[in-house]
Amino acid sequence: MSRALTVVSGLVMDERVSFSLGEVSRACGVSAELVMEMVEEGVVEPLGREPAEWRFRGDAVTRVQTALRLSEDLRVNLAGAALALDLMDELMELRQSRTRVAYYEREA
């Protein structure tokens, strides 16, 4: 009797976790050079001066993956993807703010 073995792997993407350039590129399945281009265009912002020293916040993987989808699906260039990501972040912040205001209005 044979039994199948299922192996599940994952990546913790928390803002308290940081990743190197190599880890981000491997997690996203892209070259380090492409991640470096994304840094130049403002898609992600590393900590550190040189690529060998760069550390990325946990949300960098999500931002790179989203930028890739925008580029592949909508033919958006990296600068456009960076702008779209910034606008999406701002929209999320506004929605959270609206939710907090609505909560406090109900409590008053």
C-alpha positions in Angstrom: 0.0 0.0 0.0 1.5 3.3 -1.0 0.7 6.6 0.6 1.0 10.0 -1.0 3.1 12.5 0.9 2.0 16.1 0.5 4.6 18.8 1.3 3.3 22.3 1.8 5.7 25.2 1.9 4.9 28.8 2.6 6.4 32.2 3.2 5.5 34.4 6.1 4.7 37.9 4.8 4.5 40.1 7.8 5.7 43.7 8.1 7.9 42.6 11.0 9.8 40.1 8.8 12.4 41.3 6.3 13.8 39.7 3.2 17.0 40.0 1.2 17.1 40.8 -2.5 17.6 37.1 -3.3 14.8 36.0 -1.1 12.3 38.4 -2.7 13.4 37.4 -6.2 13.1 33.7 -5.4 9.7 34.1 -3.7 8.4 36.0 -6.7 10.1 33.8 -9.3 11.9 36.7 -11.0 15.5 37.7 -11.4 17.2 40.0 -8.9 17.8 42.4 -11.7 14.0 42.8 -12.2 13.5 43.4 -8.5 16.3 46.1 -8.7 14.4 47.7 -11.6 11.3 47.7 -9.5 13.3 49.5 -6.7 14.4 52.1 -9.2 10.8 52.7 -10.3 9.5 52.8 -6.7 7.5 49.6 -6.7 9.3 48.5 -3.5 11.7 50.4 -1.2 14.5 48.5 0.5 16.4 49.4 3.6 20.2 49.7 3.0 22.4 51.4 0.5 23.7 48.6 -1.7 21.8 45.7 -3.1 23.9 43.3 -1.0 22.7 45.1 2.1 19.1 45.5 1.0 16.3 44.3 3.3 12.7 44.4 2.2 9.6 44.5 4.4 7.3 41.6 4.3 4.8 43.3 2.0 7.4 43.7 -0.7 6.7 40.2 -2.0 3.0 41.1 -2.4 3.9 44.4 -4.1 6.3 42.7 -6.5 3.7 40.0 -7.4 1.0 42.7 -7.9 3.3 44.7 -10.1 4.0 41.6 -12.2 0.3 41.0 -12.6 -0.3 44.6 -13.6 2.5 44.4 -16.1 1.5 41.0 -17.6 -2.3 41.4 -17.6 -2.7 45.1 -18.3 0.6 45.9 -20.0 1.4 48.5 -17.4 5.0 49.5 -17.2 6.9 49.5 -13.9 6.4 53.2 -13.2 2.6 52.8 -13.8 2.6 49.8 -11.6 4.3 51.8 -8.8 1.7 54.5 -9.2 -1.2 52.0 -9.2 0.2 50.3 -6.0 0.5 53.7 -4.3 -3.0 54.5 -5.2 -4.3 51.1 -4.0 -2.5 51.7 -0.7 -4.1 55.1 -0.3 -7.5 53.7 -1.1 -7.0 51.1 1.6 -6.0 53.7 4.1 -9.1 55.8 3.2 -11.4 52.9 3.6 -9.8 52.0 7.0 -10.2 55.6 8.1 -13.9 55.7 7.0 -14.5 52.5 8.9 -13.0 54.0 12.1 -15.0 57.2 11.7 -18.2 55.1 11.2 -17.3 53.1 14.3 -16.8 56.2 16.5 -20.0 57.8 15.2 -22.0 54.7 16.2 -20.4 54.8 19.7 -21.2 58.5 20.2 
